[in-house]
């Protein structure tokens, strides 16, 4: 009789575990967060219609021009002020934070500053 009761509970336990739904994996564990990369350079070209920006900078000591996609989530700033794509001009320096999406680089943030000011000439006393 004891064997009968033990086998009944064992069978019930096996049946319960077989019919319990599988718990889904915790959110975020199944999907990897894309890594944010950074690139610093000078803006070479801005394509407002195509929503792209090309920057020239150094990658492992080698000059390269990289093109980044700009989407509605891209945050563009100059100092603390938010900017629009139309405000980006060739010659400005920029730091682009981006994520790889397939074979394209999508900018998540663009921090710009103006082109470097030309060096001021020292006053030549002979000119006066």
C-alpha positions as CSV (number, residue, x, y, z in Angstrom):
1,X,0.0,0.0,0.0
2,X,2.8,2.4,0.9
3,X,4.4,1.6,-2.5
4,X,1.1,2.4,-4.2
5,X,0.8,5.8,-2.5
6,X,4.5,6.7,-3.3
7,X,4.1,5.8,-7.0
8,X,0.8,7.8,-7.2
9,X,2.6,11.0,-5.8
10,X,5.6,10.4,-8.0
11,X,3.4,10.1,-11.1
12,X,1.4,13.2,-10.1
13,X,4.7,15.2,-9.7
14,X,6.0,14.1,-13.1
15,X,2.7,15.0,-14.8
16,X,2.7,18.4,-13.1
17,X,6.2,19.3,-14.2
18,X,5.5,18.1,-17.8
19,X,2.3,20.2,-18.1
20,X,3.7,23.4,-16.5
21,X,4.4,26.1,-19.0
22,X,8.0,27.1,-19.5
23,X,8.9,30.4,-18.0
24,X,10.1,32.8,-20.6
25,X,13.7,34.0,-20.3
26,X,14.2,37.2,-18.3
27,X,13.9,40.2,-20.6
28,X,17.3,41.5,-21.7
29,X,19.0,38.1,-21.3
30,X,17.8,36.7,-24.6
31,X,18.6,40.0,-26.5
32,X,22.1,41.5,-26.3
33,X,22.2,45.3,-25.9
34,X,24.1,46.7,-28.8
35,X,27.4,48.2,-27.7
36,X,27.8,51.9,-28.0
37,X,31.0,52.9,-29.9
38,X,32.5,56.4,-30.3
39,X,34.1,58.2,-33.2
40,X,35.6,61.7,-33.1
41,X,36.4,63.7,-36.2
42,X,35.6,66.6,-38.5
43,X,32.3,66.7,-40.4
44,X,33.0,66.2,-44.1
45,X,29.4,65.9,-45.5
46,X,25.8,66.3,-44.2
47,X,22.9,64.7,-46.1
48,X,19.7,66.1,-44.6
49,X,17.4,64.2,-47.0
50,X,19.2,60.9,-46.7
51,X,19.8,61.5,-42.9
52,X,23.5,60.7,-43.0
53,X,26.6,62.4,-41.8
54,X,30.2,61.6,-42.8
55,X,33.1,62.3,-40.4
56,X,36.8,62.2,-41.1
57,X,38.9,61.0,-38.2
58,X,41.5,58.5,-37.1
59,X,40.9,54.8,-36.6
60,X,44.0,53.1,-35.1
61,X,46.2,55.9,-36.3
62,X,44.9,55.8,-39.8
63,X,42.7,58.6,-41.4
64,X,39.3,57.3,-42.4
65,X,35.9,58.8,-43.3
66,X,33.0,57.0,-41.7
67,X,29.3,57.5,-42.6
68,X,26.6,57.4,-39.9
69,X,22.9,57.1,-40.2
70,X,20.8,59.7,-38.3
71,X,17.3,58.6,-37.2
72,X,14.5,60.2,-35.1
73,X,16.2,59.0,-31.9
74,X,19.6,60.6,-32.6
75,X,20.2,63.3,-30.1
76,X,22.2,66.2,-31.5
77,X,23.7,68.8,-29.1
78,X,26.1,71.7,-29.2
79,X,27.1,72.5,-25.6
80,X,23.8,72.0,-23.7
81,X,21.6,73.2,-26.6
82,X,19.8,70.6,-28.8
83,X,20.4,71.0,-32.5
84,X,18.8,69.9,-35.7
85,X,20.5,68.1,-38.6
86,X,20.3,71.4,-40.6
87,X,22.7,73.0,-38.0
88,X,25.5,70.5,-38.8
89,X,28.0,72.0,-41.2
90,X,31.2,70.7,-42.8
91,X,34.3,71.7,-40.8
92,X,32.6,71.3,-37.4
93,X,34.2,68.8,-35.1
94,X,31.9,66.1,-33.7
95,X,31.9,63.2,-31.3
96,X,29.4,60.5,-32.6
97,X,28.2,57.8,-30.3
98,X,26.8,55.0,-32.5
99,X,25.6,51.4,-32.5
100,X,26.2,48.8,-35.2
101,X,22.9,47.6,-36.8
102,X,23.8,45.0,-39.3
103,X,26.4,46.6,-41.5
104,X,25.4,50.2,-40.9
105,X,26.4,52.6,-38.1
106,X,23.4,54.4,-36.5
107,X,24.2,57.5,-34.5
108,X,22.6,57.6,-31.1
109,X,24.2,61.0,-30.1
110,X,26.1,63.6,-31.9
111,X,28.0,66.3,-29.9
112,X,29.3,69.1,-32.1
113,X,31.5,72.1,-31.7
114,X,32.4,74.8,-34.3
115,X,35.5,74.7,-36.4
116,X,38.6,75.7,-34.7
117,X,39.1,79.4,-34.7
118,X,42.0,80.6,-36.8
119,X,45.1,81.6,-34.7
120,X,45.1,85.3,-34.0
121,X,48.0,87.3,-35.5
122,X,50.1,89.1,-33.0
123,X,50.0,92.9,-33.6
124,X,53.1,93.8,-35.6
125,X,54.5,97.1,-34.2
126,X,55.9,98.0,-37.7
127,X,52.4,98.1,-39.2
128,X,51.4,101.1,-37.0
